[in-house]
Amino acid sequence: MNAWAADVRLRVERFRVFRQTLSEMGALNNKELADLGLHRSELRRVAYQASREVC
């Protein structure tokens, strides 16, 4: 597999993880988020960080 295809595959996987994380955390109510130490305004940042953990 060439480097271009590997890069595309990694980007697609990272985007999938970002969207899935954002969707799952967005389904939580504010109390549940507070129990996790999060505010709704932080969800995109947390989802982005999760997507960067994909190797």
PDB file of N, CA, C and O in Angstrom, chain B, residues numbered from 101:
ATOM      1  N   MET B 101       0.865  -1.180   0.000  1.00  0.00           N
ATOM      2  CA  MET B 101       0.000   0.000   0.000  1.00  0.00           C
ATOM      3  C   MET B 101       0.902   1.232   0.000  1.00  0.00           C
ATOM      4  O   MET B 101       1.880   1.308   0.744  1.00  0.00           O
ATOM      5  N   ASN B 102       0.558   2.166  -0.830  1.00  0.00           N
ATOM      6  CA  ASN B 102       1.405   3.360  -0.886  1.00  0.00           C
ATOM      7  C   ASN B 102       1.060   4.332   0.239  1.00  0.00           C
ATOM      8  O   ASN B 102       0.044   4.187   0.919  1.00  0.00           O
ATOM      9  N   ALA B 103       1.917   5.311   0.416  1.00  0.00           N
ATOM     10  CA  ALA B 103       1.766   6.265   1.522  1.00  0.00           C
ATOM     11  C   ALA B 103       0.487   7.079   1.404  1.00  0.00           C
ATOM     12  O   ALA B 103      -0.144   7.395   2.412  1.00  0.00           O
ATOM     13  N   TRP B 104       0.102   7.420   0.182  1.00  0.00           N
ATOM     14  CA  TRP B 104      -1.115   8.218  -0.012  1.00  0.00           C
ATOM     15  C   TRP B 104      -2.343   7.466   0.480  1.00  0.00           C
ATOM     16  O   TRP B 104      -3.184   8.035   1.176  1.00  0.00           O
ATOM     17  N   ALA B 105      -2.450   6.200   0.123  1.00  0.00           N
ATOM     18  CA  ALA B 105      -3.604   5.394   0.535  1.00  0.00           C
ATOM     19  C   ALA B 105      -3.622   5.206   2.046  1.00  0.00           C
ATOM     20  O   ALA B 105      -4.686   5.235   2.664  1.00  0.00           O
ATOM     21  N   ALA B 106      -2.468   5.016   2.632  1.00  0.00           N
ATOM     22  CA  ALA B 106      -2.384   4.857   4.090  1.00  0.00           C
ATOM     23  C   ALA B 106      -2.817   6.143   4.787  1.00  0.00           C
ATOM     24  O   ALA B 106      -3.504   6.095   5.807  1.00  0.00           O
ATOM     25  N   ASP B 107      -2.420   7.287   4.243  1.00  0.00           N
ATOM     26  CA  ASP B 107      -2.808   8.574   4.814  1.00  0.00           C
ATOM     27  C   ASP B 107      -4.314   8.786   4.733  1.00  0.00           C
ATOM     28  O   ASP B 107      -4.931   9.244   5.694  1.00  0.00           O
ATOM     29  N   VAL B 108      -4.902   8.457   3.599  1.00  0.00           N
ATOM     30  CA  VAL B 108      -6.347   8.603   3.431  1.00  0.00           C
ATOM     31  C   VAL B 108      -7.084   7.692   4.411  1.00  0.00           C
ATOM     32  O   VAL B 108      -8.049   8.110   5.052  1.00  0.00           O
ATOM     33  N   ARG B 109      -6.633   6.469   4.521  1.00  0.00           N
ATOM     34  CA  ARG B 109      -7.266   5.523   5.442  1.00  0.00           C
ATOM     35  C   ARG B 109      -7.195   6.019   6.889  1.00  0.00           C
ATOM     36  O   ARG B 109      -8.171   5.909   7.631  1.00  0.00           O
ATOM     37  N   LEU B 110      -6.047   6.563   7.289  1.00  0.00           N
ATOM     38  CA  LEU B 110      -5.891   7.098   8.643  1.00  0.00           C
ATOM     39  C   LEU B 110      -6.824   8.288   8.864  1.00  0.00           C
ATOM     40  O   LEU B 110      -7.454   8.390   9.917  1.00  0.00           O
ATOM     41  N   ARG B 111      -6.919   9.180   7.892  1.00  0.00           N
ATOM     42  CA  ARG B 111      -7.794  10.343   8.030  1.00  0.00           C
ATOM     43  C   ARG B 111      -9.267   9.940   8.137  1.00  0.00           C
ATOM     44  O   ARG B 111     -10.021  10.525   8.914  1.00  0.00           O
ATOM     45  N   VAL B 112      -9.663   8.955   7.363  1.00  0.00           N
ATOM     46  CA  VAL B 112     -11.048   8.478   7.412  1.00  0.00           C
ATOM     47  C   VAL B 112     -11.329   7.857   8.781  1.00  0.00           C
ATOM     48  O   VAL B 112     -12.385   8.103   9.363  1.00  0.00           O
ATOM     49  N   GLU B 113     -10.414   7.071   9.289  1.00  0.00           N
ATOM     50  CA  GLU B 113     -10.599   6.443  10.600  1.00  0.00           C
ATOM     51  C   GLU B 113     -10.652   7.502  11.706  1.00  0.00           C
ATOM     52  O   GLU B 113     -11.475   7.405  12.617  1.00  0.00           O
ATOM     53  N   ARG B 114      -9.789   8.498  11.630  1.00  0.00           N
ATOM     54  CA  ARG B 114      -9.810   9.565  12.638  1.00  0.00           C
ATOM     55  C   ARG B 114     -11.130  10.331  12.603  1.00  0.00           C
ATOM     56  O   ARG B 114     -11.680  10.672  13.650  1.00  0.00           O
ATOM     57  N   PHE B 115     -11.637  10.602  11.405  1.00  0.00           N
ATOM     58  CA  PHE B 115     -12.906  11.305  11.285  1.00  0.00           C
ATOM     59  C   PHE B 115     -14.046  10.458  11.852  1.00  0.00           C
ATOM     60  O   PHE B 115     -14.942  10.986  12.511  1.00  0.00           O
ATOM     61  N   ARG B 116     -14.015   9.143  11.598  1.00  0.00           N
ATOM     62  CA  ARG B 116     -15.030   8.239  12.131  1.00  0.00           C
ATOM     63  C   ARG B 116     -15.020   8.259  13.655  1.00  0.00           C
ATOM     64  O   ARG B 116     -16.077   8.330  14.282  1.00  0.00           O
ATOM     65  N   VAL B 117     -13.829   8.196  14.257  1.00  0.00           N
ATOM     66  CA  VAL B 117     -13.716   8.232  15.720  1.00  0.00           C
ATOM     67  C   VAL B 117     -14.202   9.573  16.252  1.00  0.00           C
ATOM     68  O   VAL B 117     -14.900   9.615  17.265  1.00  0.00           O
ATOM     69  N   PHE B 118     -13.845  10.671  15.587  1.00  0.00           N
ATOM     70  CA  PHE B 118     -14.300  12.001  16.002  1.00  0.00           C
ATOM     71  C   PHE B 118     -15.821  12.071  16.027  1.00  0.00           C
ATOM     72  O   PHE B 118     -16.408  12.486  17.026  1.00  0.00           O
ATOM     73  N   ARG B 119     -16.472  11.661  14.916  1.00  0.00           N
ATOM     74  CA  ARG B 119     -17.933  11.738  14.823  1.00  0.00           C
ATOM     75  C   ARG B 119     -18.605  10.811  15.834  1.00  0.00           C
ATOM     76  O   ARG B 119     -19.605  11.192  16.443  1.00  0.00           O
ATOM     77  N   GLN B 120     -18.081   9.616  16.023  1.00  0.00           N
ATOM     78  CA  GLN B 120     -18.677   8.672  16.957  1.00  0.00           C
ATOM     79  C   GLN B 120     -18.556   9.190  18.391  1.00  0.00           C
ATOM     80  O   GLN B 120     -19.515   9.130  19.160  1.00  0.00           O
ATOM     81  N   THR B 121     -17.388   9.693  18.742  1.00  0.00           N
ATOM     82  CA  THR B 121     -17.174  10.228  20.096  1.00  0.00           C
ATOM     83  C   THR B 121     -18.084  11.428  20.342  1.00  0.00           C
ATOM     84  O   THR B 121     -18.717  11.529  21.393  1.00  0.00           O
ATOM     85  N   LEU B 122     -18.145  12.330  19.376  1.00  0.00           N
ATOM     86  CA  LEU B 122     -18.989  13.519  19.511  1.00  0.00           C
ATOM     87  C   LEU B 122     -20.454  13.119  19.658  1.00  0.00           C
ATOM     88  O   LEU B 122     -21.175  13.702  20.467  1.00  0.00           O
ATOM     89  N   SER B 123     -20.892  12.149  18.898  1.00  0.00           N
ATOM     90  CA  SER B 123     -22.280  11.692  18.952  1.00  0.00           C
ATOM     91  C   SER B 123     -22.597  11.052  20.304  1.00  0.00           C
ATOM     92  O   SER B 123     -23.630  11.346  20.904  1.00  0.00           O
ATOM     93  N   GLU B 124     -21.720  10.191  20.777  1.00  0.00           N
ATOM     94  CA  GLU B 124     -21.969   9.507  22.042  1.00  0.00           C
ATOM     95  C   GLU B 124     -21.956  10.476  23.219  1.00  0.00           C
ATOM     96  O   GLU B 124     -22.800  10.386  24.111  1.00  0.00           O
ATOM     97  N   MET B 125     -21.006  11.396  23.223  1.00  0.00           N
ATOM     98  CA  MET B 125     -20.932  12.358  24.327  1.00  0.00           C
ATOM     99  C   MET B 125     -22.059  13.379  24.228  1.00  0.00           C
ATOM    100  O   MET B 125     -22.544  13.862  25.251  1.00  0.00           O
ATOM    101  N   GLY B 126     -22.479  13.712  23.021  1.00  0.00           N
ATOM    102  CA  GLY B 126     -23.586  14.645  22.838  1.00  0.00           C
ATOM    103  C   GLY B 126     -24.908  14.090  23.339  1.00  0.00           C
ATOM    104  O   GLY B 126     -25.827  14.846  23.652  1.00  0.00           O
ATOM    105  N   ALA B 127     -25.004  12.762  23.415  1.00  0.00           N
ATOM    106  CA  ALA B 127     -26.228  12.129  23.897  1.00  0.00           C
ATOM    107  C   ALA B 127     -26.345  12.186  25.421  1.00  0.00           C
ATOM    108  O   ALA B 127     -27.416  11.940  25.975  1.00  0.00           O
ATOM    109  N   LEU B 128     -25.244  12.510  26.095  1.00  0.00           N
ATOM    110  CA  LEU B 128     -25.278  12.607  27.557  1.00  0.00           C
ATOM    111  C   LEU B 128     -25.960  13.910  27.970  1.00  0.00           C
ATOM    112  O   LEU B 128     -25.879  14.919  27.270  1.00  0.00           O
ATOM    113  N   ASN B 129     -26.630  13.868  29.115  1.00  0.00           N
ATOM    114  CA  ASN B 129     -27.225  15.110  29.607  1.00  0.00           C
ATOM    115  C   ASN B 129     -26.164  15.903  30.382  1.00  0.00           C
ATOM    116  O   ASN B 129     -25.066  15.401  30.627  1.00  0.00           O
ATOM    117  N   ASN B 130     -26.493  17.128  30.760  1.00  0.00           N
ATOM    118  CA  ASN B 130     -25.517  18.012  31.401  1.00  0.00           C
ATOM    119  C   ASN B 130     -25.020  17.461  32.732  1.00  0.00           C
ATOM    120  O   ASN B 130     -23.853  17.654  33.073  1.00  0.00           O
ATOM    121  N   LYS B 131     -25.869  16.785  33.488  1.00  0.00           N
ATOM    122  CA  LYS B 131     -25.433  16.211  34.764  1.00  0.00           C
ATOM    123  C   LYS B 131     -24.423  15.098  34.531  1.00  0.00           C
ATOM    124  O   LYS B 131     -23.419  15.008  35.238  1.00  0.00           O
ATOM    125  N   GLU B 132     -24.684  14.252  33.546  1.00  0.00           N
ATOM    126  CA  GLU B 132     -23.750  13.173  33.239  1.00  0.00           C
ATOM    127  C   GLU B 132     -22.403  13.731  32.777  1.00  0.00           C
ATOM    128  O   GLU B 132     -21.348  13.216  33.148  1.00  0.00           O
ATOM    129  N   LEU B 133     -22.449  14.786  31.966  1.00  0.00           N
ATOM    130  CA  LEU B 133     -21.207  15.421  31.541  1.00  0.00           C
ATOM    131  C   LEU B 133     -20.466  16.015  32.727  1.00  0.00           C
ATOM    132  O   LEU B 133     -19.245  15.893  32.820  1.00  0.00           O
ATOM    133  N   ALA B 134     -21.199  16.662  33.639  1.00  0.00           N
ATOM    134  CA  ALA B 134     -20.580  17.245  34.825  1.00  0.00           C
ATOM    135  C   ALA B 134     -19.945  16.160  35.692  1.00  0.00           C
ATOM    136  O   ALA B 134     -18.887  16.378  36.283  1.00  0.00           O
ATOM    137  N   ASP B 135     -20.582  14.999  35.769  1.00  0.00           N
ATOM    138  CA  ASP B 135     -20.008  13.887  36.524  1.00  0.00           C
ATOM    139  C   ASP B 135     -18.668  13.446  35.932  1.00  0.00           C
ATOM    140  O   ASP B 135     -17.802  12.941  36.646  1.00  0.00           O
ATOM    141  N   LEU B 136     -18.508  13.640  34.633  1.00  0.00           N
ATOM    142  CA  LEU B 136     -17.253  13.311  33.953  1.00  0.00           C
ATOM    143  C   LEU B 136     -16.262  14.478  33.999  1.00  0.00           C
ATOM    144  O   LEU B 136     -15.134  14.367  33.518  1.00  0.00           O
ATOM    145  N   GLY B 137     -16.698  15.590  34.580  1.00  0.00           N
ATOM    146  CA  GLY B 137     -15.844  16.771  34.666  1.00  0.00           C
ATOM    147  C   GLY B 137     -15.792  17.564  33.376  1.00  0.00           C
ATOM    148  O   GLY B 137     -14.812  18.257  33.100  1.00  0.00           O
ATOM    149  N   LEU B 138     -16.866  17.458  32.576  1.00  0.00           N
ATOM    150  CA  LEU B 138     -16.908  18.130  31.282  1.00  0.00           C
ATOM    151  C   LEU B 138     -18.094  19.070  31.176  1.00  0.00           C
ATOM    152  O   LEU B 138     -19.110  18.890  31.848  1.00  0.00           O
ATOM    153  N   HIS B 139     -17.953  20.066  30.329  1.00  0.00           N
ATOM    154  CA  HIS B 139     -19.036  20.960  29.969  1.00  0.00           C
ATOM    155  C   HIS B 139     -19.327  20.712  28.493  1.00  0.00           C
ATOM    156  O   HIS B 139     -18.440  20.324  27.733  1.00  0.00           O
ATOM    157  N   ARG B 140     -20.550  20.933  28.104  1.00  0.00           N
ATOM    158  CA  ARG B 140     -20.960  20.674  26.718  1.00  0.00           C
ATOM    159  C   ARG B 140     -20.069  21.409  25.707  1.00  0.00           C
ATOM    160  O   ARG B 140     -19.868  20.929  24.591  1.00  0.00           O
ATOM    161  N   SER B 141     -19.544  22.556  26.093  1.00  0.00           N
ATOM    162  CA  SER B 141     -18.692  23.324  25.176  1.00  0.00           C
ATOM    163  C   SER B 141     -17.345  22.643  24.911  1.00  0.00           C
ATOM    164  O   SER B 141     -16.636  23.036  23.985  1.00  0.00           O
ATOM    165  N   GLU B 142     -16.985  21.643  25.695  1.00  0.00           N
ATOM    166  CA  GLU B 142     -15.706  20.959  25.542  1.00  0.00           C
ATOM    167  C   GLU B 142     -15.780  19.711  24.664  1.00  0.00           C
ATOM    168  O   GLU B 142     -14.755  19.082  24.403  1.00  0.00           O
ATOM    169  N   LEU B 143     -16.967  19.349  24.209  1.00  0.00           N
ATOM    170  CA  LEU B 143     -17.136  18.066  23.528  1.00  0.00           C
ATOM    171  C   LEU B 143     -16.331  17.962  22.237  1.00  0.00           C
ATOM    172  O   LEU B 143     -15.751  16.911  21.966  1.00  0.00           O
ATOM    173  N   ARG B 144     -16.282  19.011  21.445  1.00  0.00           N
ATOM    174  CA  ARG B 144     -15.515  18.948  20.194  1.00  0.00           C
ATOM    175  C   ARG B 144     -14.024  18.751  20.469  1.00  0.00           C
ATOM    176  O   ARG B 144     -13.350  18.011  19.753  1.00  0.00           O
ATOM    177  N   ARG B 145     -13.517  19.411  21.500  1.00  0.00           N
ATOM    178  CA  ARG B 145     -12.105  19.264  21.852  1.00  0.00           C
ATOM    179  C   ARG B 145     -11.803  17.837  22.294  1.00  0.00           C
ATOM    180  O   ARG B 145     -10.802  17.250  21.884  1.00  0.00           O
ATOM    181  N   VAL B 146     -12.674  17.284  23.131  1.00  0.00           N
ATOM    182  CA  VAL B 146     -12.481  15.920  23.617  1.00  0.00           C
ATOM    183  C   VAL B 146     -12.564  14.924  22.459  1.00  0.00           C
ATOM    184  O   VAL B 146     -11.771  13.985  22.394  1.00  0.00           O
ATOM    185  N   ALA B 147     -13.508  15.120  21.557  1.00  0.00           N
ATOM    186  CA  ALA B 147     -13.639  14.231  20.399  1.00  0.00           C
ATOM    187  C   ALA B 147     -12.415  14.349  19.497  1.00  0.00           C
ATOM    188  O   ALA B 147     -11.952  13.346  18.954  1.00  0.00           O
ATOM    189  N   TYR B 148     -11.891  15.545  19.332  1.00  0.00           N
ATOM    190  CA  TYR B 148     -10.692  15.740  18.519  1.00  0.00           C
ATOM    191  C   TYR B 148      -9.508  15.008  19.154  1.00  0.00           C
ATOM    192  O   TYR B 148      -8.736  14.344  18.462  1.00  0.00           O
ATOM    193  N   GLN B 149      -9.374  15.137  20.466  1.00  0.00           N
ATOM    194  CA  GLN B 149      -8.281  14.451  21.156  1.00  0.00           C
ATOM    195  C   GLN B 149      -8.402  12.936  21.002  1.00  0.00           C
ATOM    196  O   GLN B 149      -7.403  12.247  20.796  1.00  0.00           O
ATOM    197  N   ALA B 150      -9.620  12.425  21.102  1.00  0.00           N
ATOM    198  CA  ALA B 150      -9.834  10.983  20.927  1.00  0.00           C
ATOM    199  C   ALA B 150      -9.434  10.552  19.517  1.00  0.00           C
ATOM    200  O   ALA B 150      -8.860   9.479  19.332  1.00  0.00           O
ATOM    201  N   SER B 151      -9.735  11.378  18.538  1.00  0.00           N
ATOM    202  CA  SER B 151      -9.408  11.005  17.150  1.00  0.00           C
ATOM    203  C   SER B 151      -7.896  11.011  16.914  1.00  0.00           C
ATOM    204  O   SER B 151      -7.409  10.280  16.052  1.00  0.00           O
ATOM    205  N   ARG B 152      -7.164  11.805  17.650  1.00  0.00           N
ATOM    206  CA  ARG B 152      -5.709  11.861  17.499  1.00  0.00           C
ATOM    207  C   ARG B 152      -5.034  10.649  18.133  1.00  0.00           C
ATOM    208  O   ARG B 152      -3.861  10.392  17.862  1.00  0.00           O
ATOM    209  N   GLU B 153      -5.746   9.902  18.967  1.00  0.00           N
ATOM    210  CA  GLU B 153      -5.181   8.706  19.589  1.00  0.00           C
ATOM    211  C   GLU B 153      -5.187   7.509  18.641  1.00  0.00           C
ATOM    212  O   GLU B 153      -4.611   6.466  18.951  1.00  0.00           O
ATOM    213  N   VAL B 154      -5.838   7.660  17.486  1.00  0.00           N
ATOM    214  CA  VAL B 154      -5.858   6.592  16.483  1.00  0.00           C
ATOM    215  C   VAL B 154      -4.484   6.587  15.806  1.00  0.00           C
ATOM    216  O   VAL B 154      -4.032   7.611  15.293  1.00  0.00           O
ATOM    217  N   CYS B 155      -3.849   5.457  15.812  1.00  0.00           N
ATOM    218  CA  CYS B 155      -2.494   5.380  15.221  1.00  0.00           C
ATOM    219  C   CYS B 155      -2.530   4.929  13.797  1.00  0.00           C
ATOM    220  O   CYS B 155      -1.483   4.813  13.159  1.00  0.00           O
TER     221      CYS B 155
END
